[in-house]
């Protein structure tokens, strides 16, 4: 009879540990919000659905509390204008409303 040895344990994924430390370091950078003029933390990057250039601008200039306020207002905009987010022009209208609400340039 041949004795079988148990399989070796899989090594921990180094990328997860690195990403956790790296992401935590980025989130800790405070911003001075251009909308409310108060210092604060930027919103979570995964919650900002914009192209890279606009997303970077939002993360660098808008605080998390103003972003959360926009998320509440966003629902009102969608309902008031009866937006269908499958339509490209409706998504563009929502992005434009977002930038106007946050006080960012529309060409971003």
MDAnalysis code that builds the backbone (N, CA, C; Angstrom):
import MDAnalysis as mda
import numpy as np

u = mda.Universe.empty(324, n_residues=108, atom_resindex=np.repeat(np.arange(108), 3), trajectory=True)
u.add_TopologyAttr("name", ["N", "CA", "C"] * 108)
u.add_TopologyAttr("resid", np.arange(1, 109))
u.add_TopologyAttr("resname", ["UNK", "UNK", "UNK", "UNK", "UNK", "UNK", "UNK", "UNK", "UNK", "UNK", "UNK", "UNK", "UNK", "UNK", "UNK", "UNK", "UNK", "UNK", "UNK", "UNK", "UNK", "UNK", "UNK", "UNK", "UNK", "UNK", "UNK", "UNK", "UNK", "UNK", "UNK", "UNK", "UNK", "UNK", "UNK", "UNK", "UNK", "UNK", "UNK", "UNK", "UNK", "UNK", "UNK", "UNK", "UNK", "UNK", "UNK", "UNK", "UNK", "UNK", "UNK", "UNK", "UNK", "UNK", "UNK", "UNK", "UNK", "UNK", "UNK", "UNK", "UNK", "UNK", "UNK", "UNK", "UNK", "UNK", "UNK", "UNK", "UNK", "UNK", "UNK", "UNK", "UNK", "UNK", "UNK", "UNK", "UNK", "UNK", "UNK", "UNK", "UNK", "UNK", "UNK", "UNK", "UNK", "UNK", "UNK", "UNK", "UNK", "UNK", "UNK", "UNK", "UNK", "UNK", "UNK", "UNK", "UNK", "UNK", "UNK", "UNK", "UNK", "UNK", "UNK", "UNK", "UNK", "UNK", "UNK", "UNK"])
u.atoms.positions = np.array([
    [0.827, -1.174, 0.000],
    [0.000, 0.000, 0.000],
    [0.878, 1.246, 0.000],
    [0.516, 2.218, -0.864],
    [1.311, 3.428, -0.985],
    [0.694, 4.506, -0.095],
    [1.509, 5.094, 0.721],
    [1.016, 6.162, 1.599],
    [0.993, 7.475, 0.820],
    [-0.080, 8.155, 0.911],
    [-0.199, 9.450, 0.231],
    [0.055, 10.576, 1.228],
    [0.774, 11.545, 0.751],
    [1.016, 12.709, 1.597],
    [-0.032, 13.777, 1.260],
    [-0.472, 14.499, 2.245],
    [-1.474, 15.536, 1.969],
    [-0.861, 16.639, 1.096],
    [-1.678, 17.283, 0.281],
    [-1.153, 18.350, -0.567],
    [-0.647, 19.510, 0.288],
    [0.360, 20.166, -0.229],
    [0.933, 21.303, 0.495],
    [-0.077, 22.450, 0.510],
    [-0.066, 23.202, 1.577],
    [-0.964, 24.349, 1.693],
    [-0.573, 25.408, 0.662],
    [-1.573, 26.054, 0.098],
    [-1.293, 27.095, -0.886],
    [-0.731, 28.323, -0.180],
    [0.279, 28.946, -0.771],
    [0.831, 30.144, -0.133],
    [-0.184, 31.288, -0.196],
    [-0.114, 32.158, 0.777],
    [-1.011, 33.321, 0.805],
    [-0.732, 34.195, -0.404],
    [-1.754, 34.823, -0.915],
    [-1.596, 35.672, -2.092],
    [-0.967, 37.002, -1.682],
    [0.232, 37.209, -2.138],
    [0.967, 38.421, -1.785],
    [0.280, 39.666, -2.350],
    [-0.385, 39.535, -3.489],
    [-1.023, 40.691, -4.118],
    [-2.111, 41.262, -3.224],
    [-2.854, 40.400, -2.508],
    [-3.907, 40.901, -1.637],
    [-3.331, 41.722, -0.497],
    [-2.254, 41.224, 0.112],
    [-1.641, 41.964, 1.201],
    [-1.094, 43.295, 0.702],
    [-0.458, 43.265, -0.462],
    [0.096, 44.496, -1.015],
    [-1.005, 45.486, -1.356],
    [-2.050, 45.006, -2.020],
    [-3.132, 45.901, -2.398],
    [-3.810, 46.497, -1.172],
    [-3.984, 45.705, -0.132],
    [-4.623, 46.223, 1.073],
    [-3.831, 47.371, 1.681],
    [-2.518, 47.224, 1.739],
    [-1.677, 48.278, 2.294],
    [-1.646, 49.474, 1.355],
    [-1.499, 49.203, 0.065],
    [-1.400, 50.279, -0.919],
    [-2.696, 51.074, -0.982],
    [-3.834, 50.404, -1.042],
    [-5.113, 51.094, -1.123],
    [-5.349, 51.888, 0.157],
    [-5.038, 51.312, 1.298],
    [-5.229, 52.015, 2.555],
    [-4.401, 53.290, 2.619],
    [-3.212, 53.264, 2.062],
    [-2.355, 54.449, 2.061],
    [-2.941, 55.539, 1.173],
    [-3.539, 55.156, 0.041],
    [-4.130, 56.158, -0.852],
    [-5.387, 56.775, -0.258],
    [-6.192, 55.977, 0.409],
    [-7.436, 56.482, 0.972],
    [-7.191, 57.442, 2.126],
    [-6.038, 57.400, 2.723],
    [-5.763, 58.227, 3.881],
    [-5.387, 59.662, 3.505],
    [-5.186, 59.940, 2.213],
    [-4.788, 61.288, 1.816],
    [-5.994, 62.229, 1.869],
    [-5.975, 63.237, 2.740],
    [-7.111, 64.157, 2.815],
    [-7.132, 65.114, 1.629],
    [-8.317, 65.581, 1.301],
    [-8.482, 66.563, 0.241],
    [-9.228, 67.761, 0.809],
    [-9.028, 68.913, 0.202],
    [-9.838, 70.077, 0.525],
    [-10.909, 70.149, -0.548],
    [-12.135, 69.938, -0.153],
    [-13.250, 69.837, -1.094],
    [-13.505, 71.185, -1.754],
    [-13.640, 71.184, -3.078],
    [-13.920, 72.420, -3.802],
    [-15.389, 72.805, -3.704],
    [-16.235, 71.867, -3.296],
    [-17.659, 72.166, -3.183],
    [-18.004, 72.771, -1.824],
    [-17.585, 72.110, -0.735],
    [-17.925, 72.597, 0.607],
    [-16.777, 73.346, 1.278],
    [-15.607, 73.336, 0.666],
    [-14.406, 74.029, 1.167],
    [-13.891, 73.474, 2.493],
    [-14.288, 72.266, 2.859],
    [-13.831, 71.635, 4.098],
    [-12.839, 70.527, 3.780],
    [-11.871, 70.287, 4.677],
    [-10.975, 69.144, 4.469],
    [-11.722, 67.846, 4.777],
    [-11.344, 66.797, 4.089],
    [-11.985, 65.506, 4.331],
    [-11.347, 64.422, 3.500],
    [-11.846, 63.232, 3.671],
    [-11.365, 62.076, 2.926],
    [-12.040, 62.052, 1.560],
    [-11.345, 61.579, 0.542],
    [-11.986, 61.439, -0.774],
    [-12.993, 60.287, -0.748],
    [-13.927, 60.277, -1.687],
    [-14.876, 59.158, -1.730],
    [-14.161, 57.875, -2.137],
    [-14.758, 56.722, -1.833],
    [-14.149, 55.460, -2.270],
    [-14.076, 55.424, -3.798],
    [-12.937, 55.045, -4.325],
    [-12.719, 55.080, -5.768],
    [-13.696, 54.194, -6.532],
    [-14.104, 53.081, -5.941],
    [-15.016, 52.189, -6.649],
    [-16.420, 52.762, -6.776],
    [-16.727, 53.847, -6.062],
    [-18.051, 54.467, -6.120],
    [-18.131, 55.596, -7.145],
    [-17.018, 55.934, -7.797],
    [-16.981, 57.059, -8.741],
    [-16.961, 56.499, -10.167],
    [-18.126, 56.496, -10.854],
    [-18.221, 55.842, -12.171],
    [-17.937, 56.769, -13.340],
    [-16.730, 57.284, -13.423],
    [-16.364, 58.203, -14.494],
    [-15.136, 57.687, -15.227],
    [-14.876, 58.228, -16.417],
    [-13.603, 57.921, -17.083],
    [-12.438, 58.376, -16.201],
    [-11.264, 57.831, -16.456],
    [-10.104, 58.050, -15.578],
    [-9.822, 59.514, -15.286],
    [-9.825, 60.372, -16.299],
    [-9.483, 61.781, -16.086],
    [-10.471, 62.450, -15.126],
    [-11.753, 62.239, -15.341],
    [-12.777, 62.840, -14.484],
    [-12.758, 62.201, -13.103],
    [-12.584, 60.890, -13.055],
    [-12.535, 60.186, -11.775],
    [-11.380, 60.697, -10.925],
    [-10.206, 60.870, -11.525],
    [-9.060, 61.395, -10.788],
    [-9.338, 62.793, -10.264],
    [-10.032, 63.607, -11.064],
    [-10.360, 64.961, -10.632],
    [-11.337, 64.929, -9.454],
    [-12.331, 64.055, -9.510],
    [-13.280, 63.928, -8.398],
    [-12.562, 63.467, -7.145],
    [-11.719, 62.456, -7.269],
    [-11.013, 61.926, -6.097],
    [-10.035, 62.934, -5.505],
    [-9.541, 63.856, -6.324],
    [-8.573, 64.840, -5.838],
    [-9.231, 66.092, -5.269],
    [-10.511, 66.331, -5.593],
    [-11.106, 67.618, -5.212],
    [-12.434, 67.537, -4.478],
    [-13.020, 66.362, -4.328],
    [-14.337, 66.240, -3.696],
    [-14.228, 65.345, -2.468],
    [-14.872, 65.761, -1.371],
    [-14.827, 64.961, -0.142],
    [-15.925, 63.891, -0.175],
    [-15.783, 62.911, 0.696],
    [-16.718, 61.787, 0.735],
    [-18.122, 62.239, 1.120],
    [-18.259, 63.233, 1.996],
    [-19.598, 63.668, 2.399],
    [-20.338, 64.349, 1.242],
    [-19.623, 65.136, 0.428],
    [-20.265, 65.742, -0.750],
    [-20.608, 64.680, -1.778],
    [-19.765, 63.663, -1.922],
    [-20.067, 62.586, -2.857],
    [-21.301, 61.813, -2.401],
    [-21.407, 61.568, -1.096],
    [-22.574, 60.870, -0.563],
    [-23.831, 61.712, -0.786],
    [-23.707, 63.022, -0.639],
    [-24.833, 63.913, -0.915],
    [-25.238, 63.812, -2.386],
    [-24.245, 63.742, -3.288],
    [-24.561, 63.577, -4.704],
    [-25.283, 62.259, -4.958],
    [-24.848, 61.185, -4.309],
    [-25.489, 59.888, -4.532],
    [-26.972, 59.934, -4.159],
    [-27.314, 60.698, -3.118],
    [-28.724, 60.871, -2.774],
    [-29.451, 61.711, -3.810],
    [-28.802, 62.755, -4.288],
    [-29.390, 63.641, -5.297],
    [-29.494, 62.943, -6.653],
    [-28.574, 62.043, -6.919],
    [-28.544, 61.309, -8.193],
    [-29.854, 60.558, -8.427],
    [-30.388, 59.959, -7.381],
    [-31.647, 59.226, -7.486],
    [-32.773, 60.171, -7.895],
    [-32.769, 61.372, -7.315],
    [-33.794, 62.364, -7.658],
    [-33.687, 62.783, -9.121],
    [-32.455, 62.962, -9.609],
    [-32.243, 63.350, -11.014],
    [-32.741, 62.246, -11.940],
    [-32.396, 61.007, -11.627],
    [-32.828, 59.872, -12.453],
    [-34.350, 59.800, -12.505],
    [-34.991, 59.961, -11.356],
    [-36.456, 59.871, -11.314],
    [-37.132, 61.078, -11.950],
    [-36.620, 62.274, -11.671],
    [-37.257, 63.481, -12.201],
    [-37.215, 63.532, -13.719],
    [-36.074, 63.192, -14.293],
    [-35.930, 63.219, -15.749],
    [-36.290, 61.882, -16.394],
    [-36.680, 60.896, -15.567],
    [-37.047, 59.565, -16.054],
    [-35.965, 58.989, -16.967],
    [-34.752, 58.992, -16.425],
    [-33.605, 58.547, -17.214],
    [-33.580, 57.030, -17.334],
    [-33.259, 56.562, -18.509],
    [-33.012, 55.152, -18.778],
    [-31.505, 55.037, -19.001],
    [-30.809, 54.466, -18.052],
    [-29.351, 54.450, -18.105],
    [-28.793, 53.507, -19.172],
    [-29.665, 52.829, -19.904],
    [-29.212, 52.057, -21.058],
    [-29.004, 52.959, -22.272],
    [-29.592, 54.151, -22.228],
    [-29.461, 55.119, -23.326],
    [-28.198, 55.957, -23.116],
    [-27.292, 56.034, -24.108],
    [-26.059, 56.819, -23.947],
    [-26.312, 58.295, -23.649],
    [-27.313, 58.904, -24.277],
    [-27.572, 60.325, -24.018],
    [-28.106, 60.553, -22.600],
    [-28.800, 59.574, -22.041],
    [-29.267, 59.692, -20.660],
    [-28.096, 59.581, -19.683],
    [-27.154, 58.681, -19.982],
    [-25.954, 58.575, -19.135],
    [-25.147, 59.864, -19.196],
    [-25.063, 60.464, -20.373],
    [-24.348, 61.727, -20.532],
    [-25.034, 62.837, -19.722],
    [-26.367, 62.864, -19.750],
    [-27.118, 63.855, -18.979],
    [-26.861, 63.695, -17.484],
    [-26.824, 62.456, -17.014],
    [-26.562, 62.197, -15.597],
    [-25.136, 62.605, -15.219],
    [-24.171, 62.313, -16.073],
    [-22.786, 62.712, -15.797],
    [-22.674, 64.230, -15.758],
    [-23.362, 64.899, -16.668],
    [-23.350, 66.367, -16.692],
    [-23.978, 66.936, -15.417],
    [-25.092, 66.357, -14.987],
    [-25.745, 66.799, -13.744],
    [-24.829, 66.585, -12.549],
    [-24.085, 65.481, -12.558],
    [-23.150, 65.193, -11.475],
    [-22.054, 66.249, -11.401],
    [-21.454, 66.563, -12.544],
    [-20.379, 67.557, -12.563],
    [-20.890, 68.940, -12.173],
    [-22.097, 69.292, -12.607],
    [-22.676, 70.585, -12.207],
    [-22.927, 70.616, -10.701],
    [-23.463, 69.527, -10.142],
    [-23.742, 69.455, -8.708],
    [-22.463, 69.581, -7.886],
    [-21.393, 68.932, -8.358],
    [-20.128, 68.953, -7.634],
    [-19.307, 70.200, -7.902],
    [-19.730, 71.016, -8.864],
    [-19.007, 72.238, -9.174],
    [-17.722, 72.006, -9.951],
    [-17.692, 70.963, -10.754],
    [-16.509, 70.658, -11.559],
    [-16.749, 71.095, -12.998],
    [-15.680, 71.366, -13.744],
    [-15.844, 71.773, -15.149],
    [-16.499, 70.661, -15.965],
    [-17.363, 71.046, -16.885],
    [-18.111, 70.070, -17.668],
    [-17.283, 69.375, -18.722],
    [-16.155, 69.951, -19.125],
    [-15.321, 69.329, -20.146],
    [-14.399, 68.251, -19.573],
    [-14.433, 68.018, -18.272],
    [-13.528, 67.053, -17.640],
    [-13.863, 65.641, -18.009],
])
